[in-house]
Amino acid sequence: MAGLDRDTARDWIERWDRQQEESLPDREDRFTALIDAVEEGTERPDPLVLDIGCGPGSLAVRLLARLPRATVIGIDADPVSLTLARAANRDVPGLRFADLDLRTPGWSARLDLTRAPDAAVSTTALHWLPEPDLRALYAELASVLRPGGLLLDGDHFTLDGKESPVLVRLDLALRRREDERRFPGGHPESWSAWWQAAAADPVLAGHVAERERRQVEAGHHGTQSSLLATHVAALRAAGFAEVGTLWQRGDNRLLAGVLPPASSPAARAAARSRSAGRRSTPAGAPGDRPRPARRGTRARSRRALRSAAR
Ligand SMILES: C[S@@+](CC[C@H](N)C(=O)[O-])C[C@H]1O[C@@H](n2cnc3c(N)ncnc32)[C@H](O)[C@@H]1O
């Protein structure tokens, strides 16, 4: 990380936040609602929280500012975001980052967890995953979170255009109108402009090249898993007992999934399966987490609005 000092990293993250807010005017409100839900839903001052698709750590940092006794593990596959997150937050207790691709089943075994996390949180990230990978991710989360654990996902979740064509059109029109009112002269810095600027900075250029080599964004067009129904069905299939929207503005929602409590037959069955998984883990294998229960197989205006935040 030579050459990237903390203040420069923080400046880049500040610029990231402004860029994300261009298409998410309520981003801070959504962070606040999500952290409220962590605080209320985990019912402990020191929750262990996974931030999946953490980017440069915007949510993780806000969560720790509100809950300083929490432990947050930010997970991402993007070397630029992780480099910025680590450089900006070296001295933040309770915060660490893991370089992992969430599409690779078994990613959680590499987190070296000492106990089951209380919650998994995510913002503007899981729509990047194709549906089979999303289903596998939710199944893996259901196998590692504690009984009663929470999944809290802030993202754009669209309705099905076949079932609700008018609502989908109106939703898009409202977003477009709001965008035109907020930015009559065009956006100050788009997603792609931020990345071009990062690539032009000699301190970040090597990490941007590594990001391209890894093809972090390959195949992502902002609509991989954007349907609300896809997430709800995948969470239910993974074993989340309660699934619903906790906060919403337009299609910008905070979707929540709650695992069954420890006393439920489903949680007891999951615990038995976790214990069987642990017994079959070879001694000395990294981490002590179970393998996932299952694994999956593997319009310009809409895209423009979505891709501004990605
Ligand atoms: C739009 S950014 C949002 C970042 C951050 N959560 C925020 O709200 O600012 C989406 C993030 O998801 C990450 N991501 C997408 N697919 C991923 C995958 N398969 N594994 C790990 N991270 C992934 C990207 O690298 C990126 O950092």
Ligand as a Chemical Component Dictionary entry (heavy atoms), coordinates in Angstrom:
data_LIG
# 
_chem_comp.id                   LIG 
_chem_comp.type                 NON-POLYMER 
_chem_comp.pdbx_formal_charge   0 
_chem_comp.three_letter_code    LIG 
# 
loop_
_chem_comp_atom.comp_id 
_chem_comp_atom.atom_id 
_chem_comp_atom.alt_atom_id 
_chem_comp_atom.type_symbol 
_chem_comp_atom.charge 
_chem_comp_atom.model_Cartn_x 
_chem_comp_atom.model_Cartn_y 
_chem_comp_atom.model_Cartn_z 
_chem_comp_atom.pdbx_ordinal 
LIG C1  C1  C 0  -21.725 -0.278  -6.208 1  
LIG S1  S1  S 1  -20.495 -1.013  -5.222 2  
LIG C2  C2  C 0  -21.171 -0.723  -3.583 3  
LIG C3  C3  C 0  -20.101 -0.703  -2.536 4  
LIG C4  C4  C 0  -20.564 -0.374  -1.119 5  
LIG N1  N1  N 0  -21.387 -1.433  -0.567 6  
LIG C5  C5  C 0  -21.295 0.948   -1.053 7  
LIG O1  O1  O 0  -22.509 0.948   -0.768 8  
LIG O2  O2  O -1 -20.653 1.978   -1.293 9  
LIG C6  C6  C 0  -20.717 -2.770  -5.443 10 
LIG C7  C7  C 0  -19.619 -3.578  -4.770 11 
LIG O3  O3  O 0  -19.926 -4.970  -4.826 12 
LIG C8  C8  C 0  -18.713 -5.652  -5.061 13 
LIG N2  N2  N 0  -18.966 -6.973  -5.648 14 
LIG C9  C9  C 0  -19.708 -7.226  -6.737 15 
LIG N3  N3  N 0  -19.666 -8.540  -7.038 16 
LIG C10 C10 C 0  -18.861 -9.110  -6.101 17 
LIG C11 C11 C 0  -18.416 -10.431 -5.865 18 
LIG N4  N4  N 0  -18.781 -11.429 -6.675 19 
LIG N5  N5  N 0  -17.606 -10.670 -4.820 20 
LIG C12 C12 C 0  -17.232 -9.660  -4.000 21 
LIG N6  N6  N 0  -17.612 -8.385  -4.173 22 
LIG C13 C13 C 0  -18.418 -8.109  -5.209 23 
LIG C14 C14 C 0  -17.986 -4.756  -6.047 24 
LIG O4  O4  O 0  -16.605 -5.055  -6.142 25 
LIG C15 C15 C 0  -18.276 -3.395  -5.467 26 
LIG O5  O5  O 0  -17.298 -2.980  -4.536 27 
# 
loop_
_chem_comp_bond.comp_id 
_chem_comp_bond.atom_id_1 
_chem_comp_bond.atom_id_2 
_chem_comp_bond.value_order 
_chem_comp_bond.pdbx_ordinal 
LIG C1  S1  SING 1  
LIG S1  C2  SING 2  
LIG S1  C6  SING 3  
LIG C2  C3  SING 4  
LIG C3  C4  SING 5  
LIG C4  N1  SING 6  
LIG C4  C5  SING 7  
LIG C5  O1  DOUB 8  
LIG C5  O2  SING 9  
LIG C6  C7  SING 10 
LIG C7  O3  SING 11 
LIG C7  C15 SING 12 
LIG O3  C8  SING 13 
LIG C8  N2  SING 14 
LIG C8  C14 SING 15 
LIG N2  C9  SING 16 
LIG N2  C13 SING 17 
LIG C9  N3  DOUB 18 
LIG N3  C10 SING 19 
LIG C10 C11 SING 20 
LIG C10 C13 DOUB 21 
LIG C11 N4  SING 22 
LIG C11 N5  DOUB 23 
LIG N5  C12 SING 24 
LIG C12 N6  DOUB 25 
LIG N6  C13 SING 26 
LIG C14 O4  SING 27 
LIG C14 C15 SING 28 
LIG C15 O5  SING 29 
# 
